[in-house]
């Protein structure tokens, strides 16, 4: 299939998707591919972009559904804020699911990131963020166990590690160094976000430091591109 033909396929599919009400189920892949006159592999490739845009969601063994218009979290990266705080500012309701708190020992990667000895006690917190019951982000934070009291975290906030640390007030947070990249979803992340393995996500890997420069939180955040738009205001140097 030529590039122009593929673009025409995407235009036709987008027209079909946007013409249907939210929660409509599309035809099965074989039937839709036959209707569009393309192979299932070509159809799957064309549909992938609509999933990352937040227009459709695929459920393994169930089908593909139209999501409809979705709210977008549009925010700058100059100031570090939790998703919960951003959502409150724009009047968007978010919730947390699949909260997991585990104790572990630092492996080589975490020990290097947090400047600790291998085997040091760590706490890892992972959770899924939802808007309108739709998973839109998967967040994983790892920090020294001494910095977080599990019972306090679950009782007071139960979602944002950043807000917990700010509210606790015993640590003077200074800055976060963040790496931004596109990344394909692993099986684990795809399962958490109810997408297909290999779908493209926006990944933010961050090291949160105090004023002494010590990293206290090493995190991975995975976002569905169709629900988030990040930007940076830059001055001319």
C-alpha positions in Angstrom: 0.0 0.0 0.0 1.3 3.4 -1.0 1.6 6.2 1.5 -1.3 8.1 -0.1 -3.4 5.0 0.0 -2.6 4.5 3.7 -3.5 8.2 4.4 -6.8 7.7 2.6 -7.5 4.6 4.7 -6.8 6.6 7.9 -9.1 9.4 6.7 -11.9 7.0 6.0 -11.4 5.2 9.3 -11.4 8.5 11.2 -14.6 9.5 9.4 -16.2 6.3 10.5 -15.1 6.5 14.1 -16.1 10.2 14.6 -19.5 9.5 13.0 -20.4 7.0 15.8 -21.6 7.8 19.3 -19.4 7.1 22.3 -19.3 3.4 23.4 -20.3 2.1 19.9 -18.5 -1.1 19.0 -16.8 -1.2 15.7 -17.0 -4.2 13.4 -14.6 -7.0 14.1 -11.1 -6.7 12.6 -11.8 -9.3 9.8 -15.1 -7.7 8.8 -13.8 -4.1 9.0 -10.7 -5.0 7.0 -12.9 -6.6 4.3 -15.1 -3.6 4.3 -12.2 -1.2 3.8 -10.5 -3.5 1.3 -7.2 -4.0 3.2 -5.4 -6.7 5.1 -5.9 -7.1 8.8 -2.2 -6.1 9.4 -2.7 -2.9 7.5 -6.0 -2.2 9.3 -4.3 -2.8 12.7 -1.5 -0.4 11.8 -3.9 2.3 10.8 -6.1 1.9 13.9 -3.1 2.1 16.2 -2.9 5.9 15.8 -6.5 6.4 16.8 -6.0 4.5 20.0 -3.0 6.6 21.0 -5.2 9.7 20.1 -7.8 8.5 22.6 -10.5 8.0 20.0 -10.9 4.3 20.4 -10.1 1.6 23.0 -9.5 -2.1 22.3 -10.4 -4.8 24.8 -8.8 -8.2 24.1 -11.4 -10.7 23.3 -14.2 -8.2 23.5 -13.9 -5.7 20.7 -13.0 -2.1 19.7 -15.1 0.7 21.1 -15.4 4.4 20.2 -14.5 6.7 23.1 -15.7 10.0 21.6 -14.4 13.4 22.6 -12.0 13.2 25.5 -10.6 15.9 27.9 -7.0 16.7 27.4 -4.6 17.6 30.2 -2.6 20.4 28.7 0.2 21.6 30.9 3.7 23.0 31.0 6.6 21.2 32.4 8.4 24.2 33.9 6.8 23.5 37.3 6.5 20.0 38.7 2.9 19.1 39.7 0.9 16.0 40.3 -1.7 14.8 37.9 -4.3 15.3 40.6 -3.3 19.0 41.0 -3.4 19.6 37.3 -6.8 17.9 37.0 -8.2 20.0 39.8 -7.0 23.2 38.1 -8.8 22.4 34.9 -11.9 21.0 36.5 -11.3 17.4 35.5 -12.2 14.4 37.7 -9.5 11.8 38.0 -9.3 8.6 40.2 -6.8 6.0 41.1 -6.9 2.3 40.5 -4.6 -0.7 41.0 -2.6 1.0 43.8 0.3 -1.3 44.8 2.8 -0.6 47.5 5.7 -3.0 47.8 8.9 -3.3 49.8 12.0 -4.3 47.9 15.8 -4.1 48.0 17.7 -1.8 45.7 19.0 -3.4 42.5 21.9 -1.9 40.6 19.7 0.5 38.6 17.8 1.8 41.6 20.9 2.0 43.8 22.6 4.1 41.1 19.6 6.4 40.5 19.1 7.0 44.3 22.8 6.9 45.2 22.3 4.0 47.7 24.0 0.7 48.3 22.7 -2.3 46.5 20.3 -4.0 48.8 19.1 -0.9 50.6 15.4 -1.0 51.6 13.1 0.8 49.1 9.4 1.4 48.7 7.8 1.2 45.2 4.4 2.6 44.6 2.5 2.0 41.3 -1.0 3.1 40.3 -3.2 3.7 37.3 -4.8 7.1 36.8 -8.3 7.2 35.2 -10.6 9.8 33.8 -14.2 8.8 33.4 -13.2 5.3 34.3 -10.7 5.2 31.4 -7.1 4.4 32.2 -4.9 7.2 30.9 -1.6 7.0 32.8 0.5 4.4 34.7 2.9 5.8 37.3 5.7 4.1 39.2 7.7 5.7 42.0 10.6 4.2 43.9 12.1 5.9 47.0 13.9 5.0 50.2 11.6 3.3 52.6 12.5 5.8 55.4 10.8 8.6 53.4 7.3 7.1 53.2 5.1 5.7 55.9 2.7 3.3 54.2 -0.3 3.8 56.5 0.0 7.6 56.2 0.2 7.5 52.4 -2.8 5.2 52.1 -4.9 7.3 54.6 -4.1 10.8 53.4 -3.6 10.7 49.7 -3.3 7.2 48.4 -2.2 8.4 44.9 0.4 11.1 44.4 3.8 10.6 45.9 4.8 14.2 45.1 1.8 15.6 47.0 2.5 13.3 49.9 6.1 14.5 50.2 5.1 18.1 49.9 2.4 17.7 52.6 4.7 15.9 54.9 7.1 18.9 54.7 10.1 17.1 56.2 11.9 17.1 52.9 12.9 20.3 51.0 12.2 19.4 47.4 14.1 21.4 44.9 13.9 20.2 41.3 13.2 17.2 39.0 15.4 16.1 36.1 13.0 14.5 33.6 13.7 12.6 30.4 10.9 12.6 27.8 10.6 10.0 25.1 8.2 7.9 23.1 8.1 4.2 24.2 6.2 1.2 23.1 4.1 -0.5 25.7 5.4 -3.6 27.4 2.9 -6.4 28.2 2.7 -5.2 31.8 2.0 -1.6 31.0 -0.4 -2.5 28.2 -2.4 -4.6 30.6 -2.6 -1.8 33.1 -3.8 0.8 30.5 -6.0 -1.7 28.6 -4.2 -1.2 25.3 -2.3 -3.4 23.0 1.4 -4.4 23.6 3.5 -2.3 21.3 1.3 0.7 21.3 3.2 4.0 21.6 3.1 5.9 24.9 4.7 9.0 26.2 7.2 8.1 28.9 8.6 10.5 31.5 11.5 9.2 33.6 12.3 11.5 36.4 14.7 11.9 39.4 13.3 14.2 42.1 16.0 15.8 44.2 16.2 17.9 47.4 18.2 21.1 47.8 21.4 19.2 48.6 21.1 17.5 45.2 20.2 14.1 46.6 17.7 12.1 44.5 14.9 10.9 46.7 12.4 9.6 44.2 13.1 7.8 40.9 9.9 7.5 38.8 8.6 6.2 35.5 5.3 7.6 34.1 3.5 6.3 31.1 0.8 8.5 29.4 -1.6 7.9 26.6 -0.8 10.7 24.1 -4.4 11.4 23.2 -5.2 12.5 26.8 -2.1 14.6 27.6 -0.3 17.5 25.9 2.9 18.7 27.5 4.7 21.8 26.5 7.7 23.9 27.6 8.0 27.7 27.5 11.6 28.6 26.5 13.3 31.9 26.6 15.6 32.9 23.8 19.2 32.6 24.9 
